[in-house]
Amino acid sequence: MVAIGRSAWRLVFGTFLVTLAAGPVVRAQTPEEIFNRGNAAYQDGRYDEAAQAYRTLIKYQIHDPRVEYNLGNTEFRSGRLGKAILHFERARRLDPTDQDIRANLAYVRSFCFDQVPAANVPVLLQWLRTGQDRLGPDRQAWVFLALLWALGSVIGWTFGRPGRFSAAAGWVASGLVVVSVIAAASWYTTYLRLEGRPSAVVLAPSVEVRAGPGENNPTLFTVHEGLIVEVRDVRPEWIQVSLPDGLNGWMVRSAVEPV
């Protein structure tokens, strides 16, 4: 059972102030106060008020997975499936290691009309990707930097001693080079999968995907609210997308919102 109602997280944003109008009086609220106000409204079932508080924080460029997570919960409670998936997906990108975010995203996506199967992936590769996703690109980047530091230390220590480069030091350095290359490749592939490829969420109840960017092109298939698509190309009024199963086409840009 997924705990969709969790919203007790607190935020600490330092001294940054957001100015809000409260009737004829203008008063300053800290982002933490706005966040707590949204949480209180959510607990009382005032979902529109809670969503407005969380959107205020996002409007002021506060990118925090907890805000996106709580807004996803609020949108789901309000019956806005596409918006809920959008904000859960944004929260996942900000913190790919959080299991609650991943679980809620999977749970909410189960309500989508479109259940598009991904291309068949070997079990071992699925396990590898799961481990990569749990670590996230940031942690993998730190591992890579630590390995580079260790490699530099070994080389510096070896050339700084009288005997210079020994066979043992050579094996250690070679091992560190191999592991560093693997770590760099893992980071890069994880980054591409989680952050490097632009994606969007369908917000319209249904939208036709066409063979080209224009109403005069034939309809290939129809997608529905909540589907996450990969963005391939963008025009002023049209967007080219692809699905996990390899299907692709063009849809009106207003029907989706980028992650």
Secondary structure, 3 states (H helix, E strand, C coil): CCCCCCCCCCCCCCCCCEEEEECCEEEEECHHHHHHHHHHHHHCCCHHHHHHHHHHHHHCCCCCHHHHHHHHHHHHHCCCHHHHHHHHHHHHHHCCCCHHHHHHHHHHHCCCCCCCCCCCCCHHHHHHHHHHHHHHHHHHHHHHHHHHHHHHHHHHHHHHCCCCCCHHHHHHHHHHHHHHHHHHHHHHHHHHHHHHCCEEEECCCEEEEECCCCCCCCEEEEEECCCEEEEEEECCCEEEEECCCCCEEEEEHHHEEEC
